[in-house]
């Protein structure tokens, strides 16, 4: 299991996500919106409920919004006790709202990457925000393979990570071209899945408001696995 860097790093990150404005959250979700639209159009799932795995969900702040905005059943995972407890507390409090419960189609599991713990089932979109940079090379390849295994036919992987350290330096931040080379290397060694790059871009960043001295940008990509079996 990959533990995402230092616990202090995750605590700082959690406080950051707690303070996001609606506009900042919308920018976080842009890549998921693109991924969901791609799946709906290519797989003719125009009205069906989409299945989303949020791999590295933090304190679960955005998972109810993913569910409501994209007509999705969302599964969030985190390897940390504190984050998992915060997720379950949100779900418990939301249950008091009855039929208006925004978390009714959201489930949380204490699990990490690449094994994904006890998470079962298939997903249309596997989404991971600001976790990829904490993985080392072999772990990245294993995680991308595991993500691919969990996808329904035609499903996609959506990744988003900063191009330089944010809360700690114990991380690896491939540039856009380095990431492309990494995917090419993954494909050269692939036995089960090849990853097609649907989109790969560098964007303006939501972290810049909180960390202006870093001048951080985000690398965002949507990958579609193709089975080699």
N, CA, C and O of each residue as an XYZ file, in Angstrom:
916
protein
N       0.848     -1.201      0.000
C       0.000      0.000      0.000
C       0.878      1.242      0.000
O       1.900      1.290      0.684
N       0.486      2.218     -0.748
C       1.213      3.479     -0.788
C       0.631      4.429      0.246
O      -0.556      4.751      0.194
N       1.455      4.881      1.185
C       1.025      5.920      2.107
C       1.522      7.241      1.563
O       2.721      7.421      1.346
N       0.621      8.147      1.346
C       0.910      9.339      0.562
C       1.761     10.331      1.340
O       1.252     11.284      1.929
N       3.083     10.084      1.330
C       4.049     10.966      1.943
C       3.803     11.083      3.440
O       3.263     10.162      4.053
N       4.186     12.184      4.023
C       4.100     12.381      5.457
C       2.693     12.745      5.885
O       1.969     13.435      5.168
N       2.312     12.268      7.072
C       0.966     12.561      7.566
C       0.760     14.065      7.708
O      -0.342     14.560      7.472
N       1.799     14.794      8.089
C       1.683     16.247      8.211
C       1.319     16.874      6.872
O       0.520     17.809      6.813
N       1.907     16.357      5.799
C       1.603     16.852      4.458
C       0.120     16.701      4.166
O      -0.509     17.622      3.646
N      -0.440     15.549      4.497
C      -1.856     15.300      4.236
C      -2.746     16.183      5.105
O      -3.813     16.613      4.669
N      -2.308     16.453      6.338
C      -3.091     17.332      7.201
C      -3.137     18.741      6.623
O      -4.193     19.373      6.621
N      -2.010     19.238      6.137
C      -1.995     20.561      5.508
C      -2.893     20.579      4.281
O      -3.651     21.525      4.065
N      -2.798     19.529      3.488
C      -3.629     19.422      2.292
C      -5.101     19.426      2.653
O      -5.904     20.075      1.982
N      -5.466     18.705      3.713
C      -6.865     18.606      4.120
C      -7.404     19.978      4.505
O      -8.529     20.324      4.143
N      -6.615     20.761      5.235
C      -7.051     22.110      5.605
C      -7.256     22.963      4.356
O      -8.187     23.766      4.288
N      -6.378     22.783      3.370
C      -6.530     23.539      2.127
C      -7.861     23.225      1.464
O      -8.591     24.138      1.079
N      -8.185     21.949      1.326
C      -9.418     21.565      0.634
C     -10.653     22.005      1.402
O     -11.687     22.289      0.799
N     -10.559     22.064      2.726
C     -11.684     22.555      3.523
C     -12.010     24.003      3.174
O     -13.160     24.427      3.293
N     -10.996     24.767      2.741
C     -11.204     26.188      2.494
C     -11.505     26.564      1.057
O     -11.544     27.751      0.733
N     -11.722     25.583      0.182
C     -11.974     25.900     -1.220
C     -13.289     26.641     -1.410
O     -14.296     26.309     -0.784
N     -13.272     27.644     -2.278
C     -14.500     28.321     -2.662
C     -15.229     27.493     -3.718
O     -14.680     26.523     -4.239
N     -16.473     27.879     -4.033
C     -17.231     27.171     -5.066
C     -16.510     27.261     -6.415
O     -16.461     26.284     -7.162
N     -15.954     28.434     -6.722
C     -15.250     28.603     -7.990
C     -14.028     27.696     -8.064
O     -13.769     27.076     -9.095
N     -13.278     27.620     -6.963
C     -12.106     26.752     -6.940
C     -12.503     25.286     -7.088
O     -11.835     24.527     -7.790
N     -13.594     24.887     -6.426
C     -14.061     23.511     -6.534
C     -14.474     23.194     -7.966
O     -14.224     22.095     -8.462
N     -15.114     24.168     -8.634
C     -15.499     23.970    -10.032
C     -14.269     23.697    -10.894
O     -14.308     22.854    -11.789
N     -13.192     24.401    -10.625
C     -11.971     24.202    -11.397
C     -11.356     22.835    -11.110
O     -10.801     22.194    -12.002
N     -11.461     22.399     -9.859
C     -11.004     21.049     -9.518
C     -11.777     20.006    -10.305
O     -11.217     18.992    -10.723
N     -13.067     20.256    -10.507
C     -13.940     19.259    -11.115
C     -13.940     19.288    -12.636
O     -14.556     18.429    -13.267
N     -13.264     20.255    -13.232
C     -13.315     20.374    -14.693
C     -12.843     19.099    -15.378
O     -13.452     18.660    -16.353
N     -11.764     18.500    -14.880
C     -11.255     17.301    -15.525
C     -12.237     16.137    -15.376
O     -12.342     15.299    -16.272
N     -12.959     16.081    -14.244
C     -13.951     15.010    -14.079
C     -15.112     15.242    -15.029
O     -15.635     14.298    -15.622
N     -15.515     16.498    -15.175
C     -16.590     16.814    -16.118
C     -16.211     16.362    -17.527
O     -17.035     15.797    -18.246
N     -14.961     16.613    -17.918
C     -14.499     16.196    -19.245
C     -14.495     14.673    -19.367
O     -14.880     14.124    -20.399
N     -14.051     13.992    -18.296
C     -13.997     12.529    -18.319
C     -15.393     11.927    -18.396
O     -15.629     10.992    -19.162
N     -16.321     12.463    -17.603
C     -17.699     11.960    -17.611
C     -18.339     12.195    -18.976
O     -19.008     11.311    -19.512
N     -18.135     13.383    -19.536
C     -18.695     13.684    -20.857
C     -18.152     12.718    -21.911
O     -18.895     12.252    -22.774
N     -16.862     12.422    -21.837
C     -16.254     11.495    -22.794
C     -16.910     10.123    -22.699
O     -17.259      9.528    -23.719
N     -17.080      9.614    -21.467
C     -17.686      8.289    -21.277
C     -19.132      8.290    -21.746
O     -19.567      7.359    -22.424
N     -19.873      9.322    -21.392
C     -21.290      9.363    -21.781
C     -21.436      9.372    -23.307
O     -22.311      8.702    -23.855
N     -20.593     10.117    -23.973
C     -20.712     10.229    -25.429
C     -20.217      8.982    -26.149
O     -20.847      8.526    -27.103
N     -19.098      8.428    -25.700
C     -18.524      7.288    -26.421
C     -19.204      5.977    -26.074
O     -19.211      5.051    -26.886
N     -19.778      5.882    -24.877
C     -20.419      4.634    -24.446
C     -21.941      4.728    -24.446
O     -22.625      3.807    -24.000
N     -22.464      5.837    -24.945
C     -23.919      6.021    -25.034
C     -24.611      5.879    -23.674
O     -25.711      5.336    -23.575
N     -23.946      6.377    -22.636
C     -24.537      6.378    -21.297
C     -25.064      7.782    -21.010
O     -24.598      8.454    -20.090
N     -26.023      8.208    -21.794
C     -26.463      9.597    -21.749
C     -27.259      9.915    -20.495
O     -27.206     11.044    -20.005
N     -27.993      8.948    -19.967
C     -28.821      9.205    -18.778
C     -28.518      8.249    -17.636
O     -29.009      8.452    -16.526
N     -27.730      7.219    -17.876
C     -27.431      6.243    -16.827
C     -26.565      6.867    -15.732
O     -25.843      7.838    -15.958
N     -26.661      6.277    -14.540
C     -25.803      6.719    -13.444
C     -24.366      6.287    -13.735
O     -24.110      5.128    -14.060
N     -23.440      7.226    -13.614
C     -22.018      6.965    -13.831
C     -21.395      6.487    -12.517
O     -21.748      6.971    -11.442
N     -20.469      5.537    -12.615
C     -19.762      5.023    -11.444
C     -18.373      5.669    -11.395
O     -17.585      5.530    -12.330
N     -18.078      6.382    -10.287
C     -16.807      7.097    -10.146
C     -16.053      6.581     -8.925
O     -16.632      6.445     -7.847
N     -14.762      6.294     -9.089
C     -13.871      6.001     -7.970
C     -12.987      7.213     -7.744
O     -12.244      7.616     -8.639
N     -13.060      7.802     -6.548
C     -12.206      8.923     -6.161
C     -11.052      8.347     -5.348
O     -11.186      8.116     -4.147
N      -9.924      8.117     -6.003
C      -8.775      7.457     -5.385
C      -7.878      8.496     -4.721
O      -7.105      9.188     -5.383
N      -7.999      8.588     -3.399
C      -7.335      9.635     -2.640
C      -8.317     10.748     -2.361
O      -8.081     11.902     -2.717
N      -9.439     10.392     -1.709
C     -10.570     11.324     -1.567
C     -10.394     12.327     -0.440
O     -11.240     13.203     -0.260
N      -9.288     12.215      0.340
C      -9.104     13.158      1.441
C     -10.218     13.045      2.458
O     -10.551     11.945      2.899
N     -10.799     14.176      2.837
C     -11.871     14.179      3.836
C     -13.253     14.061      3.216
O     -14.254     14.256      3.906
N     -13.330     13.744      1.924
C     -14.621     13.487      1.284
C     -15.437     14.714      0.954
O     -16.631     14.611      0.670
N     -14.797     15.893      0.987
C     -15.550     17.135      0.798
C     -16.247     17.231     -0.547
O     -17.359     17.752     -0.630
N     -15.607     16.734     -1.608
C     -16.175     16.959     -2.933
C     -16.995     15.778     -3.450
O     -17.602     15.879     -4.516
N     -17.029     14.660     -2.719
C     -17.645     13.460     -3.284
C     -19.156     13.572     -3.430
O     -19.727     13.037     -4.381
N     -19.809     14.261     -2.500
C     -21.256     14.448     -2.668
C     -21.543     15.351     -3.868
O     -22.543     15.171     -4.563
N     -20.650     16.333     -4.108
C     -20.834     17.218     -5.261
C     -20.641     16.450     -6.565
O     -21.355     16.686     -7.540
N     -19.676     15.531     -6.584
C     -19.492     14.683     -7.764
C     -20.748     13.867     -8.035
O     -21.186     13.742     -9.178
N     -21.315     13.318     -6.980
C     -22.508     12.480     -7.116
C     -23.678     13.269     -7.672
O     -24.348     12.822     -8.603
N     -23.924     14.441     -7.105
C     -25.082     15.234     -7.507
C     -24.889     15.856     -8.887
O     -25.806     15.854     -9.708
N     -23.704     16.385     -9.138
C     -23.477     17.116    -10.385
C     -23.454     16.203    -11.609
O     -23.901     16.589    -12.689
N     -22.930     14.990    -11.431
C     -22.723     14.120    -12.589
C     -23.636     12.896    -12.588
O     -23.406     11.951    -13.342
N     -24.674     12.909    -11.743
C     -25.567     11.749    -11.644
C     -24.735     10.483    -11.489
O     -24.799      9.574    -12.318
N     -23.955     10.439    -10.415
C     -22.961      9.385    -10.242
C     -23.079      8.714     -8.880
O     -23.472      9.331     -7.890
N     -22.731      7.442     -8.860
C     -22.469      6.741     -7.608
C     -20.965      6.819     -7.384
O     -20.187      6.385     -8.234
N     -20.550      7.368     -6.250
C     -19.143      7.678     -6.007
C     -18.595      6.819     -4.874
O     -19.224      6.688     -3.824
N     -17.435      6.241     -5.091
C     -16.698      5.529     -4.049
C     -15.407      6.283     -3.786
O     -14.599      6.469     -4.696
N     -15.205      6.720     -2.545
C     -13.991      7.431     -2.176
C     -13.108      6.563     -1.302
O     -13.605      5.862     -0.421
N     -11.796      6.603     -1.537
C     -10.866      5.838     -0.705
C      -9.746      6.735     -0.188
O      -9.301      7.657     -0.871
N      -9.305      6.447      1.027
C      -8.146      7.089      1.630
C      -7.478      6.080      2.554
O      -8.180      5.290      3.185
N      -6.138      6.071      2.661
C      -5.469      5.133      3.556
C      -5.338      5.639      4.984
O      -4.832      4.919      5.844
N      -5.783      6.867      5.257
C      -5.520      7.490      6.548
C      -6.732      7.458      7.469
O      -7.851      7.765      7.057
N      -6.491      7.082      8.717
C      -7.575      6.976      9.697
C      -8.318      8.295      9.855
O      -9.548      8.324      9.829
N      -7.570      9.397     10.019
C      -8.206     10.688     10.260
C      -9.093     11.117      9.109
O     -10.196     11.619      9.327
N      -8.624     10.924      7.888
C      -9.423     11.293      6.723
C     -10.642     10.387      6.590
O     -11.745     10.853      6.303
N     -10.435      9.091      6.800
C     -11.566      8.158      6.705
C     -12.629      8.492      7.749
O     -13.822      8.480      7.447
N     -12.196      8.793      8.982
C     -13.149      9.157     10.036
C     -13.929     10.413      9.653
O     -15.134     10.494      9.894
N     -13.240     11.398      9.055
C     -13.919     12.626      8.625
C     -14.950     12.322      7.545
O     -16.043     12.888      7.549
N     -14.604     11.430      6.621
C     -15.551     11.028      5.565
C     -16.799     10.397      6.168
O     -17.921     10.745      5.800
N     -16.600      9.472      7.092
C     -17.733      8.756      7.674
C     -18.591      9.676      8.539
O     -19.803      9.486      8.642
N     -17.960     10.669      9.159
C     -18.719     11.640      9.950
C     -19.619     12.471      9.044
O     -20.771     12.738      9.385
N     -19.098     12.878      7.899
C     -19.921     13.613      6.929
C     -21.104     12.770      6.474
O     -22.229     13.264      6.388
N     -20.851     11.503      6.185
C     -21.910     10.616      5.712
C     -22.962     10.404      6.810
O     -24.160     10.363      6.529
N     -22.509     10.271      8.047
C     -23.424     10.088      9.174
C     -24.299     11.321      9.373
O     -25.512     11.205      9.549
N     -23.685     12.496      9.345
C     -24.447     13.736      9.521
C     -25.439     13.938      8.378
O     -26.569     14.374      8.600
N     -25.013     13.618      7.156
C     -25.875     13.820      5.994
C     -27.085     12.901      6.021
O     -28.139     13.247      5.487
N     -26.944     11.734      6.640
C     -28.055     10.779      6.697
C     -29.254     11.352      7.448
O     -30.384     10.911      7.240
N     -29.015     12.327      8.313
C     -30.099     12.947      9.078
C     -31.025     13.771      8.185
O     -32.121     14.147      8.601
N     -30.586     14.051      6.963
C     -31.390     14.856      6.039
C     -32.410     14.026      5.274
O     -33.188     14.565      4.487
N     -32.411     12.722      5.501
C     -33.396     11.860      4.855
C     -33.253     11.841      3.353
O     -32.162     11.612      2.831
N     -34.358     12.082      2.645
C     -34.341     11.999      1.181
C     -33.465     13.074      0.549
O     -33.099     12.960     -0.621
N     -33.125     14.113      1.303
C     -32.255     15.174      0.784
C     -30.776     14.909      1.077
O     -29.936     15.784      0.870
N     -30.460     13.716      1.554
C     -29.093     13.344      1.897
C     -28.190     13.415      0.666
O     -28.361     12.618     -0.256
N     -27.227     14.350      0.625
C     -26.372     14.476     -0.564
C     -25.342     13.353     -0.684
O     -24.711     13.198     -1.730
N     -25.169     12.568      0.388
C     -24.189     11.481      0.372
C     -24.830     10.109      0.170
O     -24.171      9.089      0.370
N     -26.104     10.067     -0.224
C     -26.794      8.772     -0.306
C     -26.185      7.849     -1.363
O     -26.278      6.628     -1.237
N     -25.567      8.410     -2.394
C     -24.925      7.603     -3.434
C     -23.408      7.659     -3.336
O     -22.705      7.508     -4.335
N     -22.905      7.880     -2.108
C     -21.463      7.955     -1.867
C     -21.071      6.902     -0.835
O     -21.728      6.770      0.198
N     -20.014      6.160     -1.107
C     -19.470      5.179     -0.166
C     -17.996      5.486      0.068
O     -17.302      5.960     -0.832
N     -17.522      5.211      1.283
C     -16.121      5.444      1.614
C     -15.482      4.155      2.120
O     -16.117      3.359      2.811
N     -14.205      3.965      1.759
C     -13.437      2.823      2.226
C     -12.057      3.296      2.661
O     -11.486      4.216      2.075
N     -11.533      2.652      3.699
C     -10.158      2.914      4.111
C      -9.269      1.988      3.283
O      -9.151      0.797      3.572
N      -8.660      2.541      2.273
C      -7.861      1.748      1.337
C      -6.852      2.650      0.653
O      -7.058      3.857      0.528
N      -5.765      2.050      0.215
C      -4.722      2.811     -0.465
C      -4.461      2.292     -1.860
O      -5.216      1.475     -2.387
N      -3.393      2.771     -2.446
C      -3.006      2.398     -3.798
C      -1.630      1.739     -3.767
O      -0.785      2.164     -2.979
N      -1.366      0.727     -4.583
C      -2.169      0.332     -5.746
C      -3.225     -0.731     -5.494
O      -3.996     -1.045     -6.400
N      -3.287     -1.299     -4.285
C      -4.155     -2.471     -4.094
C      -5.638     -2.131     -4.011
O      -6.477     -2.981     -4.310
N      -5.982     -0.892     -3.608
C      -7.373     -0.423     -3.476
C      -8.165     -1.182     -2.414
O      -9.395     -1.143     -2.408
N      -7.459     -1.873     -1.516
C      -8.128     -2.512     -0.382
C      -9.240     -3.444     -0.795
O      -9.078     -4.275     -1.689
N     -10.387     -3.294     -0.126
C     -11.524     -4.164     -0.397
C     -12.510     -3.601     -1.393
O     -13.655     -4.049     -1.451
N     -12.087     -2.627     -2.178
C     -12.999     -2.023     -3.152
C     -13.275     -3.013     -4.278
O     -12.354     -3.510     -4.928
N     -14.552     -3.289     -4.495
C     -14.959     -4.195     -5.567
C     -15.815     -3.437     -6.578
O     -16.099     -2.253     -6.399
N     -16.217     -4.121     -7.626
C     -17.080     -3.498     -8.617
C     -16.283     -2.831     -9.709
O     -15.052     -2.808     -9.683
N     -17.000     -2.291    -10.667
C     -16.404     -1.643    -11.826
C     -16.820     -0.177    -11.877
O     -17.884      0.200    -11.386
N     -15.962      0.637    -12.480
C     -16.193      2.073    -12.537
C     -16.093      2.571    -13.980
O     -15.445      1.961    -14.831
N     -16.756      3.696    -14.220
C     -16.657      4.357    -15.522
C     -15.527      5.380    -15.544
O     -14.900      5.606    -16.579
N     -15.277      5.995    -14.388
C     -14.196      6.974    -14.250
C     -13.443      6.684    -12.960
O     -14.046      6.602    -11.890
N     -12.135      6.530    -13.058
C     -11.273      6.504    -11.875
C     -10.547      7.839    -11.836
O      -9.811      8.189    -12.759
N     -10.764      8.580    -10.752
C     -10.250      9.947    -10.627
C      -9.283     10.011     -9.457
O      -9.570      9.483     -8.382
N      -8.147     10.651     -9.656
C      -7.188     10.834     -8.573
C      -6.606     12.237     -8.652
O      -5.964     12.600     -9.638
N      -6.835     13.018     -7.609
C      -6.422     14.422     -7.560
C      -5.298     14.582     -6.544
O      -5.487     14.326     -5.355
N      -4.130     15.007     -7.014
C      -2.999     15.346     -6.140
C      -2.533     14.157     -5.295
O      -2.209     14.312     -4.118
N      -2.503     12.974     -5.907
C      -1.931     11.797     -5.260
C      -0.799     11.208     -6.097
O       0.139     10.623     -5.556
N      -0.890     11.363     -7.407
C       0.066     10.731     -8.321
C       1.501     11.123     -8.003
O       2.411     10.306     -8.150
N       1.717     12.356     -7.572
C       3.083     12.843     -7.374
C       3.776     12.185     -6.189
O       5.000     12.260     -6.078
N       3.019     11.539     -5.298
C       3.617     10.885     -4.140
C       4.026      9.445     -4.432
O       4.620      8.793     -3.573
N       3.726      8.942     -5.613
C       4.055      7.568     -5.970
C       5.391      7.523     -6.702
O       5.734      8.431     -7.459
N       6.130      6.458     -6.463
C       7.376      6.229     -7.187
C       7.078      5.438     -8.459
O       5.955      4.976     -8.662
N       8.090      5.287     -9.312
C       7.884      4.716    -10.635
C       7.143      3.395    -10.668
O       6.127      3.276    -11.353
N       7.637      2.386     -9.933
C       6.992      1.072     -9.948
C       5.590      1.143     -9.372
O       4.679      0.476     -9.863
N       5.410      1.947     -8.333
C       4.089      2.097     -7.730
C       3.128      2.772     -8.698
O       1.945      2.434     -8.737
N       3.623      3.716     -9.470
C       2.767      4.385    -10.455
C       2.274      3.384    -11.494
O       1.087      3.350    -11.818
N       3.185      2.575    -12.009
C       2.801      1.581    -13.014
C       1.801      0.592    -12.436
O       0.822      0.240    -13.095
N       2.040      0.137    -11.200
C       1.121     -0.811    -10.567
C      -0.243     -0.181    -10.333
O      -1.273     -0.837    -10.491
N      -0.246      1.099     -9.955
C      -1.510      1.793     -9.705
C      -2.287      1.990    -11.001
O      -3.498      1.772    -11.033
N      -1.612      2.397    -12.062
C      -2.289      2.577    -13.348
C      -2.861      1.251    -13.853
O      -3.942      1.220    -14.442
N      -2.134      0.160    -13.622
C      -2.650     -1.158    -14.003
C      -3.880     -1.510    -13.184
O      -4.878     -1.988    -13.725
N      -3.809     -1.271    -11.872
C      -4.952     -1.583    -11.000
C      -6.151     -0.718    -11.363
O      -7.276     -1.215    -11.406
N      -5.931      0.565    -11.624
C      -7.024      1.432    -12.076
C      -7.675      0.853    -13.331
O      -8.900      0.795    -13.440
N      -6.840      0.428    -14.273
C      -7.354     -0.104    -15.539
C      -8.219     -1.336    -15.306
O      -9.227     -1.531    -15.985
N      -7.822     -2.160    -14.349
C      -8.570     -3.383    -14.047
C      -9.953     -3.094    -13.488
O     -10.868     -3.903    -13.643
N     -10.110     -1.950    -12.843
C     -11.389     -1.643    -12.192
C     -12.392     -0.991    -13.134
O     -13.548     -0.794    -12.762
N     -11.966     -0.652    -14.352
C     -12.827      0.124    -15.245
C     -13.779     -0.754    -16.057
O     -13.429     -1.854    -16.486
N     -14.987     -0.236    -16.251
C     -15.886     -0.811    -17.238
C     -15.305     -0.612    -18.632
O     -14.425      0.227    -18.827
N     -15.787     -1.369    -19.584
C     -15.357     -1.198    -20.968
C     -15.600      0.247    -21.421
O     -16.711      0.764    -21.304
N     -14.562      0.884    -21.932
C     -14.677      2.267    -22.380
C     -14.484      3.298    -21.292
O     -14.588      4.497    -21.552
N     -14.201      2.850    -20.059
C     -13.976      3.784    -18.961
C     -12.625      4.476    -19.061
O     -11.767      4.072    -19.846
N     -12.438      5.527    -18.256
C     -11.215      6.328    -18.342
C     -10.644      6.616    -16.961
O     -11.338      6.556    -15.946
N      -9.348      6.932    -16.962
C      -8.624      7.375    -15.774
C      -8.383      8.873    -15.907
O      -7.889      9.330    -16.938
N      -8.726      9.640    -14.880
C      -8.492     11.086    -14.872
C      -7.530     11.418    -13.733
O      -7.839     11.179    -12.565
N      -6.371     11.966    -14.073
C      -5.354     12.309    -13.081
C      -5.104     13.808    -13.081
O      -5.172     14.479    -14.111
N      -4.813     14.304    -11.893
C      -4.528     15.734    -11.734
C      -3.472     15.870    -10.644
O      -3.653     15.359     -9.538
N      -2.355     16.563    -10.950
C      -1.315     16.717     -9.936
C      -0.536     18.004    -10.202
O      -0.469     18.450    -11.347
N       0.059     18.616     -9.161
C       0.805     19.869     -9.340
C       2.162     19.620     -9.981
O       2.744     18.546     -9.834
N       2.657     20.628    -10.694
C       3.917     20.465    -11.418
C       5.138     20.707    -10.542
O       6.267     20.648    -11.030
N       4.931     20.979     -9.258
C       6.048     21.148     -8.324
C       5.531     20.940     -6.907
O       4.321     20.964     -6.681
N       6.449     20.733     -5.935
C       5.998     20.466     -4.566
C       5.104     21.572     -4.025
O       5.319     22.755     -4.291
N       4.094     21.163     -3.258
C       3.159     22.110     -2.663
C       3.353     22.168     -1.155
O       3.835     23.171     -0.628
N       2.979     21.100     -0.459
C       3.045     21.092      0.999
C       4.289     20.401      1.533
O       4.654     20.626      2.687
N       4.950     19.572      0.743
C       6.211     18.960      1.159
C       7.051     18.691     -0.076
O       6.543     18.695     -1.198
N       8.341     18.457      0.136
C       9.238     18.188     -0.988
C       9.387     16.695     -1.247
O      10.084     16.298     -2.180
N       8.740     15.860     -0.430
C       8.849     14.409     -0.573
C       7.883     13.923     -1.644
O       6.948     13.173     -1.365
N       8.123     14.357     -2.860
C       7.205     14.026     -3.944
C       7.933     14.177     -5.269
O       8.991     14.801     -5.343
N       7.352     13.599     -6.318
C       7.940     13.622     -7.652
C       6.922     14.194     -8.619
O       5.792     13.711     -8.691
N       7.313     15.219     -9.364
C       6.365     15.974    -10.181
C       6.799     15.977    -11.644
O       7.441     16.926    -12.093
N       6.456     14.928    -12.393
C       6.855     14.912    -13.803
C       6.211     16.046    -14.580
O       5.034     16.356    -14.400
N       7.005     16.657    -15.447
C       6.460     17.675    -16.342
C       5.517     17.009    -17.334
O       5.392     15.785    -17.364
N       4.857     17.827    -18.143
C       3.929     17.288    -19.127
C       4.642     16.304    -20.055
O       4.135     15.209    -20.302
N       5.805     16.684    -20.568
C       6.527     15.800    -21.488
C       7.091     14.586    -20.761
O       7.122     13.490    -21.322
N       7.535     14.766    -19.524
C       8.020     13.625    -18.744
C       6.895     12.634    -18.483
O       7.113     11.423    -18.503
N       5.689     13.146    -18.237
C       4.551     12.258    -18.033
C       4.247     11.483    -19.307
O       3.979     10.282    -19.261
N       4.288     12.175    -20.448
C       4.039     11.496    -21.721
C       5.059     10.364    -21.929
O       4.702      9.268    -22.362
N       6.321     10.644    -21.617
C       7.360      9.621    -21.743
C       7.103      8.465    -20.781
O       7.351      7.305    -21.110
N       6.603      8.792    -19.585
C       6.302      7.756    -18.599
C       5.195      6.827    -19.107
O       5.271      5.610    -18.934
N       4.181      7.401    -19.725
C       3.100      6.585    -20.286
C       3.623      5.743    -21.449
O       3.232      4.585    -21.598
N       4.498      6.310    -22.269
C       5.095      5.534    -23.361
C       5.891      4.348    -22.816
O       5.836      3.250    -23.371
N       6.630      4.575    -21.725
C       7.393      3.487    -21.105
C       6.459      2.429    -20.528
O       6.719      1.230    -20.632
N       5.363      2.890    -19.916
C       4.355      1.961    -19.394
C       3.831      1.084    -20.524
O       3.713     -0.131    -20.371
N       3.521      1.699    -21.646
C       2.967      0.948    -22.776
C       3.986     -0.020    -23.376
O       3.626     -1.117    -23.804
N       5.253      0.384    -23.407
C       6.294     -0.496    -23.945
C       6.427     -1.772    -23.112
O       6.735     -2.841    -23.639
N       6.188     -1.643    -21.794
C       6.337     -2.791    -20.895
C       5.017     -3.488    -20.590
O       4.987     -4.479    -19.860
N       3.931     -2.972    -21.148
C       2.600     -3.457    -20.766
C       2.368     -4.896    -21.202
O       2.758     -5.312    -22.293
N       1.711     -5.651    -20.303
C       1.309     -7.019    -20.606
C      -0.198     -7.147    -20.746
O      -0.689     -8.007    -21.477
N      -0.932     -6.288    -20.045
C      -2.385     -6.441    -19.994
C      -3.147     -5.240    -20.553
O      -4.196     -5.400    -21.178
N      -2.609     -4.022    -20.322
C      -3.309     -2.817    -20.755
C      -2.338     -1.847    -21.421
O      -1.196     -1.691    -20.990
N      -2.813     -1.210    -22.468
C      -2.115     -0.075    -23.060
C      -2.937      1.166    -22.743
O      -4.166      1.130    -22.796
N      -2.263      2.263    -22.414
C      -2.951      3.498    -22.050
C      -2.917      4.482    -23.211
O      -1.846      4.935    -23.615
N      -4.071      4.809    -23.739
C      -4.184      5.842    -24.763
C      -4.426      7.187    -24.094
O      -5.302      7.303    -23.237
N      -3.662      8.202    -24.473
C      -3.833      9.542    -23.909
C      -4.948     10.258    -24.669
O      -4.794     10.589    -25.845
N      -6.062     10.491    -23.995
C      -7.184     11.225    -24.591
C      -6.911     12.722    -24.533
O      -7.164     13.444    -25.496
N      -6.392     13.182    -23.397
C      -6.001     14.591    -23.259
C      -4.862     14.686    -22.260
O      -4.772     13.879    -21.335
N      -4.001     15.662    -22.446
C      -2.882     15.923    -21.539
C      -2.551     17.397    -21.651
O      -2.176     17.873    -22.723
N      -2.689     18.126    -20.549
C      -2.483     19.568    -20.615
C      -2.008     20.114    -19.277
O      -2.158     19.482    -18.231
N      -1.436     21.296    -19.345
C      -1.049     22.048    -18.151
C      -2.028     23.201    -18.011
O      -2.302     23.911    -18.978
N      -2.548     23.385    -16.820
C      -3.595     24.381    -16.627
C      -3.198     25.395    -15.569
O      -2.233     25.204    -14.830
N      -3.969     26.488    -15.512
C      -3.895     27.383    -14.372
C      -4.348     26.618    -13.147
O      -5.019     25.594    -13.270
N      -3.995     27.093    -11.978
C      -4.079     26.215    -10.824
C      -4.878     26.812     -9.683
O      -4.804     28.014     -9.430
N      -5.641     25.977     -8.994
C      -6.409     26.439     -7.847
C      -5.534     26.687     -6.632
O      -5.927     27.427     -5.730
N      -4.349     26.078     -6.591
C      -3.486     26.256     -5.433
C      -2.827     27.631     -5.410
O      -2.342     28.070     -4.366
N      -2.806     28.316     -6.560
C      -2.056     29.560     -6.646
C      -2.594     30.612     -5.682
O      -1.837     31.461     -5.212
N      -3.905     30.567     -5.377
C      -4.463     31.549     -4.454
C      -3.929     31.341     -3.037
O      -3.760     32.298     -2.282
N      -3.665     30.078     -2.683
C      -3.187     29.775     -1.342
C      -1.660     29.802     -1.252
O      -1.099     30.089     -0.195
N      -0.988     29.497     -2.379
C       0.467     29.391     -2.374
C       1.055     30.224     -3.509
O       1.691     29.668     -4.404
N       0.858     31.553     -3.496
C       1.285     32.381     -4.634
C       2.784     32.334     -4.879
O       3.228     32.536     -6.010
N       3.573     32.070     -3.844
C       5.018     32.068     -4.026
C       5.489     30.864     -4.842
O       6.614     30.855     -5.343
N       4.636     29.853     -4.977
C       5.027     28.634     -5.683
C       4.813     28.732     -7.192
O       5.462     28.016     -7.954
N       3.914     29.607     -7.630
C       3.584     29.712     -9.057
C       3.263     28.335     -9.638
O       3.804     27.940    -10.671
N       2.385     27.623     -8.966
C       2.093     26.230     -9.304
C       1.100     26.141    -10.451
O       0.151     26.920    -10.534
N       1.331     25.190    -11.321
C       0.370     24.822    -12.341
C       0.024     23.347    -12.163
O       0.714     22.617    -11.451
N      -1.052     22.921    -12.818
C      -1.496     21.542    -12.688
C      -1.321     20.805    -14.005
O      -1.568     21.349    -15.081
N      -0.891     19.555    -13.895
C      -0.898     18.640    -15.032
C      -2.198     17.841    -14.942
O      -2.480     17.227    -13.914
N      -2.978     17.850    -16.003
C      -4.240     17.113    -16.034
C      -4.254     16.191    -17.249
O      -3.885     16.596    -18.352
N      -4.681     14.956    -17.036
C      -4.714     14.009    -18.140
C      -5.900     13.067    -18.016
O      -6.329     12.730    -16.913
N      -6.418     12.653    -19.151
C      -7.432     11.603    -19.223
C      -6.843     10.475    -20.056
O      -6.409     10.685    -21.189
N      -6.832      9.276    -19.481
C      -6.253      8.099    -20.116
C      -7.334      7.046    -20.328
O      -8.176      6.827    -19.458
N      -7.306      6.402    -21.478
C      -8.245      5.311    -21.736
C      -7.468      4.008    -21.911
O      -6.740      3.850    -22.892
N      -7.614      3.077    -20.974
C      -6.930      1.790    -21.109
C      -7.563      0.934    -22.207
O      -8.782      0.923    -22.382
N      -6.719      0.228    -22.931
C      -7.169     -0.726    -23.941
C      -6.578     -2.083    -23.587
O      -5.362     -2.214    -23.447
N      -7.423     -3.085    -23.443
C      -6.964     -4.418    -23.061
C      -6.117     -5.034    -24.162
O      -6.442     -4.927    -25.344
N      -5.020     -5.686    -23.759
C      -4.154     -6.376    -24.706
C      -4.440     -7.872    -24.746
O      -3.760     -8.616    -25.453
N      -5.436     -8.314    -23.997
C      -5.756     -9.751    -23.955
C      -6.447    -10.169    -25.245
O      -6.797    -11.338    -25.407
